[in-house]
Amino acid sequence: MILRTERLVLSLPTVDDVDAIYDACQDAETQRYTTVPSPYERRHAEEFVPKVAADWRSGAHVTWAMREGSVLAGMIGLYRLDGTGSGELGYWVSPWSRRRGLLTEAARAVVDWGFASEGPGLHRIEWRAVVGNIGSARAARSLGFRYEGTLRGALVNPQGRDDGWIAGLLTTDDRMPQPWPVLQD
């Protein structure tokens, strides 16, 4: 499944992406705020590519590489697709592609696909992030996600457990940004 936006092509990561994945995952923010291994070794990138393809086949998780031309801008996907009509939006953006609106552009396409009958036809998409991940929270809010609260000690990553913010978007929501008490802007 390939998705296209004005500036991006979203498609399966390939072995040609391994170097860029490895480089992007050296970033301290990526390691702090996501579940990528830390320290991130080249073998992690090499193992990631076939795992994504296997996850697509099983239907449990779907991950796309976000590409702006030949540049790997990040990864985005819908996770925990267990047949209940819900999934979770997750992503990371390469340090060299941040703060240009590429994430929200890609996420709109992924959310649209997630809610579409040609996709999984979800009713609800969740977003979760480590408390303090302001950039991710701003992106989710701009997509229309409704802030739902803080989950204490709920997110597990290589550094241990963190409190997490959670937000949700229903297929019936208008997707207009709503106020979030954890964002002051």
C-alpha positions in Angstrom: 0.0 0.0 0.0 1.6 3.2 -1.2 0.2 6.6 0.0 1.0 9.9 -1.7 0.8 13.4 -0.4 1.8 16.7 -1.9 5.5 16.3 -0.9 5.8 12.7 0.3 5.6 9.1 -0.8 4.7 6.7 1.9 5.8 3.1 1.2 7.4 0.1 2.8 10.9 0.6 4.1 13.5 -1.3 2.1 17.1 -2.5 2.5 18.1 0.7 0.7 16.7 2.7 3.7 18.9 0.9 6.3 21.7 3.5 6.4 19.2 6.4 6.7 17.2 4.6 9.4 20.4 3.9 11.3 21.5 7.5 11.0 18.1 8.9 12.1 17.9 6.6 15.1 21.1 8.0 16.5 19.2 11.1 17.4 18.8 11.6 21.2 15.2 12.8 20.9 14.2 9.8 18.8 15.8 7.4 21.4 14.2 9.3 24.3 10.6 9.6 23.0 10.1 6.4 21.0 10.6 2.7 21.5 13.6 2.3 19.2 16.5 0.5 20.9 19.0 2.6 22.8 21.8 2.4 21.9 20.7 2.0 18.3 22.9 -0.3 16.4 23.1 -0.9 12.6 21.7 -4.5 13.2 18.5 -2.9 14.6 17.9 -1.1 11.3 18.7 -4.3 9.3 16.2 -6.3 11.4 13.5 -3.5 11.2 13.0 -3.7 7.5 11.9 -7.4 7.3 9.9 -7.0 10.5 7.8 -4.3 8.9 7.1 -6.5 5.9 6.1 -9.4 8.3 3.8 -7.0 10.3 2.1 -5.9 7.1 1.4 -9.5 6.2 0.0 -10.3 9.6 -2.1 -7.2 9.7 -1.1 -6.4 13.3 0.9 -3.2 12.4 1.4 -1.2 9.3 4.4 1.0 8.9 5.4 3.3 6.0 8.7 5.0 5.3 8.0 8.7 4.7 10.1 9.8 1.7 10.6 13.3 0.4 12.2 12.6 -3.0 15.2 10.4 -2.2 15.3 11.6 1.5 14.0 9.4 4.3 11.9 11.8 6.3 10.8 9.3 9.0 8.5 6.4 9.7 4.8 6.4 10.4 2.2 3.8 11.0 -0.9 2.4 12.6 -0.2 -0.1 15.3 -2.2 -2.6 17.5 -4.7 -3.3 14.7 -6.4 -6.2 16.4 -9.8 -6.2 14.7 -11.6 -4.2 17.3 -11.9 -1.1 15.2 -9.1 0.7 16.9 -5.4 1.4 16.2 -2.7 3.6 17.4 -0.8 6.3 15.3 2.9 6.2 15.8 5.8 8.0 14.1 9.3 9.4 14.3 10.7 12.1 12.1 14.3 12.2 10.9 16.2 15.1 12.5 16.9 16.6 9.1 13.2 16.6 8.2 11.7 18.2 11.3 9.7 21.4 11.7 8.6 21.5 8.1 5.1 20.1 8.4 6.0 16.8 6.8 4.7 14.7 9.7 1.2 16.2 9.7 1.1 15.9 6.0 1.9 12.2 6.2 -0.3 11.6 9.3 -3.3 13.0 7.5 -2.9 10.5 4.7 -2.4 7.6 7.2 -5.4 8.7 9.3 -7.6 9.0 6.2 -6.5 5.5 5.1 -7.1 4.1 8.6 -10.7 5.3 8.7 -11.4 4.4 5.1 -13.3 1.3 4.1 -10.5 0.5 1.6 -8.2 0.5 4.6 -8.9 -1.1 8.0 -12.1 1.0 8.5 -11.2 2.0 12.0 -13.6 3.7 14.4 -10.9 5.1 16.7 -7.3 6.0 16.4 -5.2 6.7 19.5 -2.1 8.7 19.9 0.3 8.3 22.8 3.5 10.0 23.7 5.9 10.3 26.6 5.0 13.3 28.8 7.0 16.2 27.6 7.1 15.3 23.9 5.7 18.7 22.9 6.5 18.4 19.1 4.5 15.1 18.9 1.7 16.6 20.9 1.4 19.7 18.7 1.3 17.4 15.6 -1.5 15.3 17.1 -3.5 18.3 18.1 -3.2 19.8 14.7 -4.6 16.6 13.2 -7.7 17.0 15.4 -6.9 14.4 18.1 -8.7 15.1 21.4 -6.4 15.1 24.5 -7.8 12.5 27.0 -5.3 12.6 29.8 -2.1 11.2 31.3 -1.4 7.5 31.8 0.9 7.1 34.8 3.9 4.8 34.2 2.2 3.3 31.1 4.8 3.7 28.4 7.7 1.3 28.3 10.8 2.1 26.3 14.5 1.2 26.5 15.0 3.8 29.3 12.3 2.2 31.5 8.7 3.4 32.2 7.3 6.9 31.5 4.1 8.7 32.1 2.3 9.1 28.8 -0.2 11.5 27.3 -3.1 9.9 25.4 -5.4 11.4 22.8 -8.0 10.0 20.5 -9.6 10.7 17.2 -12.9 9.1 16.1 -14.0 8.7 12.6 -16.9 11.0 13.4 -14.7 13.9 14.7 -14.4 17.0 12.7 -10.6 17.0 13.0 -10.4 20.6 14.0 -7.7 21.3 16.5 -9.0 21.4 20.0 -7.4 23.0 23.1 -5.0 20.7 25.0 -4.3 21.6 28.6 -0.7 20.3 28.3 0.1 22.7 25.4 0.3 26.4 26.2 0.4 27.8 22.6 
